[in-house]
Amino acid sequence: MKYLIMEDFSGQPVPFLFPRRVDHADMRDQLPYSTVLAGGYVEIYKNTIRCYGENAELNITARPDDMDIITTSLRSR
């Protein structure tokens, strides 16, 4: 899967996960937030999340803390 982490209107990071066949730039155009904080690819395997990669068109890359942002977002509340 691919992902983008956007900054919401209150300044908080919000992750969006989407299929590999969708371009990062196309997904970015569909989201209501203006600031892209990070993005790349995400793999989930045996309860472990791995974020990696980059997108030159949007000038973004995966960051070490992206994994924590996505994990927190996926937890049950």
For each residue, the residues with C-beta under 8 A, 3 or more apart:
1: 17 18 19 20 41 42 43 44
2: 17 18 19 20 22 24 27 39 40 41 42
3: 15 16 17 18 39 40 41 42 51 66 70
4: 15 16 18 24 27 28 31 36 38 39 60
5: 13 14 15 16 36 37 38 39 66 69 70
6: 13 14 16 31 33 35 36 37
7: 11 12 13 14 33 34 35 36 37
8: 11 12 13 14 33
9: 33
10:
11: 7 8
12: 7 8
13: 5 6 7 8 37 69
14: 5 6 7 8 33 73
15: 3 4 5 66 69 70 73
16: 3 4 5 6 27 31
17: 1 2 3 42 70
18: 1 2 3 4 22 27
19: 1 2 22
20: 1 2 41
21:
22: 2 18 19 26 27
23: 26 27 57
24: 2 4 27 28 39 55 57 58 60
25: 28 29 55 57 58
26: 22 23 29 30
27: 2 4 16 18 22 23 24 30 31
28: 4 24 25 31 36 58
29: 25 26
30: 26 27
31: 4 6 16 27 28
32:
33: 6 7 8 9 14
34: 7
35: 6 7
36: 4 5 6 7 28 39 58 60
37: 5 6 7 13 60 63
38: 4 5 60 61 62 63 66
39: 2 3 4 5 24 36 54 55 58 60 61 62
40: 2 3 51 52 53 54 55 60 61 62 66
41: 1 2 3 20 51 52 53 62
42: 1 2 3 17 49 50 51 66 70
43: 1 49 50 52
44: 1 47 48 49 50
45: 48 50
46:
47: 44
48: 44 45
49: 42 43 44 67 70 71
50: 42 43 44 45 67
51: 3 40 41 42 62 63 66 67 70
52: 40 41 43 62
53: 40 41 61 62
54: 39 40 60 61 62
55: 24 25 39 40 58 59 60 61
56: 59
57: 23 24 25
58: 24 25 28 36 39 55
59: 55 56
60: 4 24 36 37 38 39 40 54 55
61: 38 39 40 53 54 55
62: 38 39 40 41 51 52 53 54 66
63: 37 38 51 66
64: 67
65: 68 69
66: 3 5 15 38 40 42 51 62 63 69 70
67: 49 50 51 64 70 71
68: 65 71 72
69: 5 13 15 65 66 72 73
70: 3 5 15 17 42 49 51 66 67 73 74
71: 49 67 68 74 75
72: 68 69 75
73: 14 15 69 70
74: 70 71
75: 71 72
76:
77:
